[in-house]
Amino acid sequence: MNSYFHENEQMNPVEREHRLLSRLPAFIQYVKQESPYYAKLLADVIASDISTRALLAQLPITRKSDLKALQKCDAIFAGIVSEKATIARVFQSPGPINEPENCMDDWWRMGQAFYAAGFRKNDLVQNCLSYHLTPGGFILDSGARACGCTVIPAGPGQTEQQLEVIESLKPSGYCGTPSFLNILLEKATVNEKDVSSITKALVTGEALPESLRASFKSKGIDVLQAYASADIGLIGYESIAGEGFIIAEELIIEIVRPGTLEPVEHGEVGEVVVTSFNADYPLIRFATGDLSSIAEGKSRCGRTNKRLKGWLGRADQTTKVKGMFVHPEQIEKIRKAFPQINKMRLTVDHMEHNDMMTLACELDSFAKLAIETKAFSEQVALALQKATNLSGQVSLVPLGSLPNDGKVIDDVRVLR
């Protein structure tokens, strides 16, 4: 029996990187020709020039948070979908945001995640993600079938009926959210239903606390996670619990400082930005809105691709201060104006019924020696006021003292 879903899961990392980057020029030329959206966005880009990560990082980002507005102006898919695409289904996720599907086998590339979680040919799998309007149910359905599994399209809800299905059909696997699996198990105990046939699960759509994973394990169920989105399909997957998400083959992942186009230093937390070589729904530097970082070292399972440490929060840290919105992009603009500053973090607090802002700025010791700190702080404070139309305090802190959590704006206000 094969240990891997794809042979290239064990590919030399340098060779994988070369193969992915070498595909960029032709793919960018393709999207400029076939996608009206990218024809405009990348009009001034010479496709043949884009063959390195550094050059890719100079291209504009398309943010998931912008899709609603883009699609409103240019229905149905904002002109992103290729004019050659074969679209069999249109989904609509909350927002609303429209998503396409081509019904070819494993179009969402989820087979890797199911295989890593132990799903194999002839396994019977109860799929409890929704098949209605949103694509989650179909994404998991296609991945399970790519591994040769037979799928029970259960969807969410109807707990008692689902328990009857499990007891009578005896599926060996579950896929869906971890919270719904927990509901099924708790209800099975109360109703004295036998669900012991389920021994493995692939969960997605929400965080899986390690305490809940341990609870599943105590009930004889091995649970691994997949990280996917309705736009991209599979982004990453677990092969060993707690080791992070192995990045899916066929994707280029960047970790970018929130509010910018710029990749962060290796290991630093930032926004997950994906380039997907999907000929139907091409996405170049697509910002997911999720925070993560690249994990160090090779996975113990033998797969060689890079790993994401996991879901570490949301990149959209826009907050309202004294009735005014403050955006990460504004803070980044201030940082760029002062080359002495390595990193910034705006903390928003509330004291005596008043909102207060403090902008912490990391300086190395040499930079600090070269400036008059009071005057410098006043300059930064003035820039903060000019950028946000709000006044705030400036704190100069040593290099490396700000947390590595991807936050540019930290709203610590507690409503009482």
Secondary structure, DSSP 4 states (H G I P E B T S, - for coil): --S-SSGGGGS-HHHHHHHHHHHHHHHHHHHHHH-HHHHHHTTT--GGG--SHHHHTTSPPEEGGGHHHHHHHSTTTTT-S-TT----EEEEETTTEEEEE--STTTT--HHHHHHTT--TT-EEEE-S--SSSSHHHHHHHHHHHTT-EEEE--S--HHHHHHHHHHH--SEEEE-HHHHHHHHHHHHHHT---TT--EEEE-SS---HHHHHHHHHTT-EEEEEEEETTTEEEEE-SSTTS-EEEPTTEEEEEE-TTSSPBPPTT--EEEEEEE--SSS-EEEEEEEEEE-EEPS--TTS--S-EE-----BS---EEETTEEE-HHHHHHHHHH-TTEEEEEEEEEEETTEEEEEEEEEE-HHHHHTS-HHHHHHHHHHHHHHHHS---EEEEEETT-S-SS--SEEE-----
